[in-house]
Amino acid sequence: MSLTGVSPLITSWIEKGLEWSWFWRPVQRPFTVPANGQIQIPSGAYTFKAPEGVLLTFGAMFDHPMGGIRLESSPELDTGTVFTAANMTLIGLYNTPMYVMAVVPPRTMPGMYGVAQQKEWPWTDWARLYVVNEDSVPHRCLLYAYTMAMLKEPRPVKEGE
């Protein structure tokens, strides 16, 4: 599969002959997200590390609209807890393709609320992904998926730079 049409950053890696890899990880194993808490994914406290990377897609489905997603990365990006299904619906970003949007009933089955990120988020050095729960009681994350691409080695430094 070619991702050149998807990401200008990946296109530049290919044009420069740089080695990179990508992966898509769908996980359909429901788990509980604690009240007012978050769980770093993939399982445990995993940090993606590479000279450069790009999060291409990230989404999750929950049993409650207070569930959401979070991206934390270098340089100085932390989306915090803004991207919940409830927040996205409140500001009108739901059931329509946007950079980050909620997917809620009637587009989903009753009792299923999702958040999807469909914008390229480039990062350097490291990135972390989380599912969050902004409610005062625990809720279930029903599934999540992400697509990540990472450069294997730093870009070569050109003479004179």
Long-range contacts (C-beta under 8 A, 24 or more apart in sequence): 3-56, 3-149, 6-56, 6-120, 7-54, 7-56, 7-120, 7-149, 8-120, 9-52, 9-54, 9-120, 9-122, 9-149, 10-54, 10-149, 13-52, 13-151, 16-155, 18-151, 18-152, 18-153, 18-155, 19-151, 19-152, 19-153, 20-149, 20-150, 20-151, 20-152, 21-149, 21-150, 21-152, 22-56, 22-147, 22-148, 22-149, 22-150, 23-147, 23-148, 24-145, 24-146, 24-147, 25-145, 25-146, 25-147, 25-148, 26-143, 26-144, 26-145, 27-143, 27-144, 27-145, 28-142, 28-143, 29-143, 30-140, 30-141, 30-142, 30-143, 31-140, 31-141, 32-138, 32-139, 32-140, 32-141, 33-62, 33-67, 33-131, 33-132, 33-133, 33-138, 33-139, 33-140, 33-141, 34-133, 34-138, 35-133, 35-135, 35-136, 35-137, 35-138, 36-133, 36-134, 36-135, 36-136, 37-132, 37-133, 38-70, 38-81, 38-130, 38-131, 38-132, 38-133, 39-130, 39-131, 39-141, 40-128, 40-129, 40-130, 41-129, 41-130, 41-131, 41-144, 41-146, 42-129, 46-128, 47-126, 47-127, 47-128, 48-123, 48-126, 48-127, 48-128, 48-129, 48-148, 48-150, 49-125, 49-126, 50-125, 50-150, 50-151, 50-152, 51-124, 51-125, 51-151, 51-153, 51-154, 51-155, 52-122, 52-123, 52-124, 52-150, 52-151, 52-155, 53-122, 53-123, 53-124, 53-127, 53-148, 53-149, 53-150, 53-151, 54-120, 54-121, 54-122, 54-123, 54-148, 54-149, 54-150, 55-117, 55-120, 55-121, 55-123, 55-127, 55-129, 55-146, 55-147, 55-148, 56-120, 56-147, 56-148, 56-149, 57-116, 57-117, 57-118, 57-145, 57-146, 57-147, 58-116, 58-117, 58-129, 58-144, 58-145, 58-146, 58-147, 59-103, 59-114, 59-115, 59-116, 59-117, 59-144, 59-145, 59-146, 60-114, 60-115, 60-131, 60-141, 60-142, 60-143, 60-144, 60-145, 61-103, 61-108, 61-112, 61-113, 61-114, 61-141, 61-142, 61-143, 61-144, 62-112, 62-113, 62-114, 62-131, 62-133, 62-139, 62-140, 62-141, 62-142, 63-111, 63-112, 63-113, 63-139, 63-140, 63-142, 64-113, 64-133, 64-135, 64-139, 64-140, 65-89, 65-102, 65-104, 65-113, 66-133, 66-134, 66-135, 66-139, 67-113, 67-115, 67-131, 67-132, 67-133, 67-134, 67-139, 67-141, 68-115, 68-131, 68-132, 68-133, 68-134, 69-115, 69-117, 69-129, 69-130, 69-131, 69-132, 69-144, 70-129, 70-130, 70-131, 70-132, 71-117, 71-121, 71-127, 71-128, 71-129, 71-130, 72-127, 72-128, 72-130, 73-121, 73-123, 73-124, 73-126, 73-127, 73-128, 74-123, 74-124, 74-125, 74-126, 74-127, 75-123, 75-124, 77-121, 77-123, 81-132, 81-134, 83-115, 83-117, 84-115, 84-132, 84-134, 85-113, 85-114, 85-115, 86-113, 86-134, 87-134, 88-115, 112-142
